[in-house]
Amino acid sequence: MEEVGKQVTIETPVYSSPTMMSDAPSQTIPQHSTSEEIAYQMVKDETFAQTQAKLNLATFVTTYMVDSATKLMNDAININYIDETEYPRIALMTGKCINMIANLWNTPEENEWKTGALAIGSSEACMLGGVAAWLRWRKRMEAQGKPCDKPNFVISTAFQVVWEKFGQLWQIEMRTVPITAENPTLNIEEAIKLCDENTICVVPIMGVTWTALNDDVEALDAALEKFNNENNLEIPIHIDAASGGYILPFLKPDFKWDFRLKWVLSISTSGHKFGLVYPGLGWVIWKDKIHLPEVMSFSVNYLGANITQVGLNFSRPAAQVLGQYYQFIRLGFDGYKEIQQACMDTATYAHSEIGKMEQFKVYSDEVVNPLFIWHMEQEYQKDAKWTLYDLQAELQISGWMVPAYTLPKSLEDLIVMRIVVRNGMSRDMTNMLLIDIKNAVEKLDKLEYPTTTRIALDKGEHPKKMGFARSHSR
């Protein structure tokens, strides 16, 4: 094949080819083709310098699967899930996964096939749960002859950004309850104060992205029972269980947070986090078919049959469904429990070791999910010449991505760091990380002059405005 006038063959040395000796394309598609080996290497090299996935302790998404699971997913990489006519077994497999997750969350639904939907990730799953709550509320209001122009939902300020998107895209007011040092999770009393006849749902979070804690759903359910009875309302709960949905059933099966509670009508989760599947995969389950509005189901017939689906996206990958079903079969309940417990034990160990360091204070005494946050010890911080943003930069030199960020409104002056322990994080890796943290701190403690971030903070500049704050990606 021709490349800038030179014949490129399989024998052409990759790194002496004209393509590799030129800048990578960035503005227009190259005029000529090149060999697959050269194209592969150019794309591969482009990502070489970034953090390796297993060392990225900022992300919640799965970065490790066994070879057989990866092969199974690769075998289905060309399958479009939505084409149920061509791939009916994929649709059946999806139904099986929904059944398993619904029963994991103690669904009372008696139908053979439980009510749920596949999503690209937990964000789409949250959207679907929120839309269903909004449509149910609108139907009730219309039946009562009341206006439907001012819906709202209630959530803590520790929300994930999808809920802000949900409110803006559907024009639904997001009423937030501040998390504080005294109330680091959803304050139930304050949440109830924000509820009225226009509230479509209250959204507690199991596995808060910012703090790693869980909201008290059982207490919220009891408070809503009282509020609904007193005001003749039916305000339900949608649980954002992006992380906790795959942790609590295995490690705390007797803990009531799911469909065992009266007002919990829908739950969303992320299969590509602690569901142990590569991204992107999400699930949303409803307590019963009656809670999924029929108008959310759309049908088309141009794929060879009448296909009905619930989702914001149409075409979507099927590979993740195979990956989820494989993990359910391969690991079983005991296997999931073993992995989640190992992650919890590793997180607890790292939490304890970091808590022993004089420079730091862990945010919470207990580790309730396989992740935790910490901040600089108050007295130590007064004289320190560095901030956690500097520690983040030092750890990146060793390949680690450990994010530093500020907490939500009302706690926005507190800079924290977070570690997410996922499947694939061994004790040896944890010890290497702890050593790198200690070495970085020792180096920073020897600084003669304050860093740029420290100078800025001393001037009272907010980290988000300084450009140092990084995303705390979920």
KALIN-V934513 format. One record per residue. N is the residue number from 0. RES is the residue in one letter. PHI is phi in degrees with one decimal (999 if undefined). Layout:
# KALIN-V934513
n = (N,N)
res = (RES,RES)
phi = (PHI,PHI)
This chain:
# KALIN-V934513
n = (0,1,2,3,4,5,6,7,8,9,10,11,12,13,14,15,16,17,18,19,20,21,22,23,24,25,26,27,28,29,30,31,32,33,34,35,36,37,38,39,40,41,42,43,44,45,46,47,48,49,50,51,52,53,54,55,56,57,58,59,60,61,62,63,64,65,66,67,68,69,70,71,72,73,74,75,76,77,78,79,80,81,82,83,84,85,86,87,88,89,90,91,92,93,94,95,96,97,98,99,100,101,102,103,104,105,106,107,108,109,110,111,112,113,114,115,116,117,118,119,120,121,122,123,124,125,126,127,128,129,130,131,132,133,134,135,136,137,138,139,140,141,142,143,144,145,146,147,148,149,150,151,152,153,154,155,156,157,158,159,160,161,162,163,164,165,166,167,168,169,170,171,172,173,174,175,176,177,178,179,180,181,182,183,184,185,186,187,188,189,190,191,192,193,194,195,196,197,198,199,200,201,202,203,204,205,206,207,208,209,210,211,212,213,214,215,216,217,218,219,220,221,222,223,224,225,226,227,228,229,230,231,232,233,234,235,236,237,238,239,240,241,242,243,244,245,246,247,248,249,250,251,252,253,254,255,256,257,258,259,260,261,262,263,264,265,266,267,268,269,270,271,272,273,274,275,276,277,278,279,280,281,282,283,284,285,286,287,288,289,290,291,292,293,294,295,296,297,298,299,300,301,302,303,304,305,306,307,308,309,310,311,312,313,314,315,316,317,318,319,320,321,322,323,324,325,326,327,328,329,330,331,332,333,334,335,336,337,338,339,340,341,342,343,344,345,346,347,348,349,350,351,352,353,354,355,356,357,358,359,360,361,362,363,364,365,366,367,368,369,370,371,372,373,374,375,376,377,378,379,380,381,382,383,384,385,386,387,388,389,390,391,392,393,394,395,396,397,398,399,400,401,402,403,404,405,406,407,408,409,410,411,412,413,414,415,416,417,418,419,420,421,422,423,424,425,426,427,428,429,430,431,432,433,434,435,436,437,438,439,440,441,442,443,444,445,446,447,448,449,450,451,452,453,454,455,456,457,458,459,460,461,462,463,464,465,466,467,468,469,470,471,472,473)
res = (M,E,E,V,G,K,Q,V,T,I,E,T,P,V,Y,S,S,P,T,M,M,S,D,A,P,S,Q,T,I,P,Q,H,S,T,S,E,E,I,A,Y,Q,M,V,K,D,E,T,F,A,Q,T,Q,A,K,L,N,L,A,T,F,V,T,T,Y,M,V,D,S,A,T,K,L,M,N,D,A,I,N,I,N,Y,I,D,E,T,E,Y,P,R,I,A,L,M,T,G,K,C,I,N,M,I,A,N,L,W,N,T,P,E,E,N,E,W,K,T,G,A,L,A,I,G,S,S,E,A,C,M,L,G,G,V,A,A,W,L,R,W,R,K,R,M,E,A,Q,G,K,P,C,D,K,P,N,F,V,I,S,T,A,F,Q,V,V,W,E,K,F,G,Q,L,W,Q,I,E,M,R,T,V,P,I,T,A,E,N,P,T,L,N,I,E,E,A,I,K,L,C,D,E,N,T,I,C,V,V,P,I,M,G,V,T,W,T,A,L,N,D,D,V,E,A,L,D,A,A,L,E,K,F,N,N,E,N,N,L,E,I,P,I,H,I,D,A,A,S,G,G,Y,I,L,P,F,L,K,P,D,F,K,W,D,F,R,L,K,W,V,L,S,I,S,T,S,G,H,K,F,G,L,V,Y,P,G,L,G,W,V,I,W,K,D,K,I,H,L,P,E,V,M,S,F,S,V,N,Y,L,G,A,N,I,T,Q,V,G,L,N,F,S,R,P,A,A,Q,V,L,G,Q,Y,Y,Q,F,I,R,L,G,F,D,G,Y,K,E,I,Q,Q,A,C,M,D,T,A,T,Y,A,H,S,E,I,G,K,M,E,Q,F,K,V,Y,S,D,E,V,V,N,P,L,F,I,W,H,M,E,Q,E,Y,Q,K,D,A,K,W,T,L,Y,D,L,Q,A,E,L,Q,I,S,G,W,M,V,P,A,Y,T,L,P,K,S,L,E,D,L,I,V,M,R,I,V,V,R,N,G,M,S,R,D,M,T,N,M,L,L,I,D,I,K,N,A,V,E,K,L,D,K,L,E,Y,P,T,T,T,R,I,A,L,D,K,G,E,H,P,K,K,M,G,F,A,R,S,H,S,R)
phi = (999,-86.0,-143.4,50.3,81.0,-114.0,-74.4,-106.4,-128.3,-64.2,-82.7,-63.8,-59.4,-56.7,-81.8,-107.1,-72.3,-56.0,-63.1,-72.8,-90.5,-117.5,-63.8,-65.4,-57.9,-139.7,-112.7,-132.0,-66.8,-55.9,-67.6,-109.8,-79.0,-139.5,-72.6,-65.7,-64.6,-69.4,-61.9,-59.7,-66.1,-64.4,-67.7,-62.2,-66.1,-60.4,-100.9,-61.8,-79.0,-79.3,-57.3,-70.5,-55.0,-68.5,-92.6,-86.2,-92.8,-87.0,-81.7,-93.9,-77.0,-63.7,-119.8,-142.2,-139.2,-66.2,-58.5,-66.0,-69.5,-62.5,-63.7,-60.5,-69.7,-63.4,-64.3,-109.0,-66.2,-98.5,-98.5,-90.4,-53.5,-67.5,-82.4,-70.1,-66.9,-79.3,-127.9,-64.3,-69.5,-67.7,-62.8,-64.1,-63.5,-62.3,-60.2,-64.4,-63.0,-60.8,-57.4,-64.6,-69.1,-59.9,-70.6,-61.1,-96.9,62.2,-63.5,-90.8,-62.5,-96.2,-61.5,-59.2,-105.3,-70.7,-94.3,-166.8,-148.9,-83.1,-137.1,-65.8,-162.9,-67.5,-64.9,-63.9,-62.8,-61.7,-56.9,-64.7,-63.8,-68.1,-63.3,-61.1,-63.9,-63.2,-67.2,-63.6,-61.7,-62.9,-63.9,-65.8,-64.3,-63.3,-64.7,-94.0,69.5,-104.1,-66.1,-121.0,-95.6,-133.6,-71.4,-147.4,-137.2,-117.8,-156.6,-79.0,-69.3,-88.7,-72.1,-84.5,-58.8,-58.5,-72.8,-66.8,-62.2,-57.1,-62.0,-71.8,-68.8,-103.1,55.3,-118.4,-64.2,-97.8,-97.6,-109.0,-104.4,-62.3,-87.0,-133.9,-61.8,-78.4,-127.0,-74.9,-123.6,-56.9,-78.1,-62.3,-60.5,-69.6,-63.2,-64.6,-61.5,-86.6,-83.7,-155.0,-67.6,-95.0,-80.2,-80.7,-175.2,-111.6,-117.4,-80.7,-122.3,-107.2,98.4,-63.7,-56.8,-72.8,-119.7,77.3,-95.0,-117.8,-74.6,-89.0,-71.3,-64.0,-67.9,-64.4,-61.0,-65.4,-67.6,-69.0,-58.5,-66.6,-64.4,-63.7,-64.6,-71.4,-114.9,54.2,-119.3,-135.1,-69.9,-96.6,-118.9,-111.1,-98.0,-86.5,-112.6,-50.9,-103.3,-64.7,-63.7,-108.9,-105.0,-59.7,-60.7,-91.7,-98.3,-136.7,-62.7,-90.1,-77.0,-86.9,-143.4,-110.7,-70.1,-70.6,-93.8,-56.9,-92.2,-79.2,-105.6,-155.0,-139.1,-118.1,-150.1,-115.9,-70.9,-93.9,-107.1,-79.5,-77.4,72.2,-121.5,-59.2,-68.3,-117.2,-151.4,-137.9,-138.8,-132.6,-123.3,-105.1,-63.3,-159.6,-59.2,-66.1,-92.6,-103.7,-56.7,-61.1,-68.7,-84.1,-96.2,-116.4,-120.3,-135.5,-125.8,-86.6,-103.4,106.2,-162.0,-80.7,-111.6,-112.8,-145.6,-112.7,168.7,-81.2,-101.2,-98.6,-63.2,-158.6,-69.8,-94.6,-57.8,-67.8,-64.7,-60.7,-63.4,-67.6,-64.1,-60.1,-62.9,-61.3,-72.3,-65.9,-89.8,66.2,-60.9,-65.0,-66.9,-61.4,-60.1,-63.4,-67.2,-64.5,-68.6,-62.8,-63.4,-63.8,-64.2,-65.9,-63.7,-63.4,-63.8,-64.6,-58.6,-66.2,-67.4,-68.8,-63.7,-80.2,-75.9,-62.5,-76.2,-122.4,-136.3,-72.1,-70.1,-131.2,-71.4,-110.0,-98.1,-105.5,-139.2,-74.0,-159.9,-160.7,-125.8,-147.8,-137.6,-73.3,-63.9,-57.0,-67.1,-65.3,-62.3,-59.9,-104.8,-66.7,-97.4,-143.0,-126.4,-66.8,-65.9,-70.7,-64.5,-57.2,-64.4,-65.3,-68.8,-63.7,-61.2,-88.1,98.4,-81.7,-113.7,-120.0,-74.4,-110.0,-159.6,-98.6,-75.0,-64.7,-48.6,90.0,-129.1,-68.9,-86.0,-93.5,-91.8,-129.3,-123.2,-136.0,-119.5,-107.6,-94.7,-114.6,-57.6,114.0,-94.0,-87.0,-64.5,-64.5,-62.2,-63.1,-65.0,-62.2,-63.3,-62.3,-64.4,-65.0,-63.8,-63.6,-65.8,-65.9,-63.8,-59.9,-65.1,-67.6,-67.3,-90.1,-60.7,-84.2,-124.3,-66.7,-77.0,-60.0,-67.5,-68.3,-61.0,-62.8,-64.8,-64.5,-82.9,83.5,-79.9,-75.1,-53.5,-64.2,-79.9,-79.4,87.8,-92.1,-66.1,-107.3,-63.0,-100.5,-40.0,-96.8)
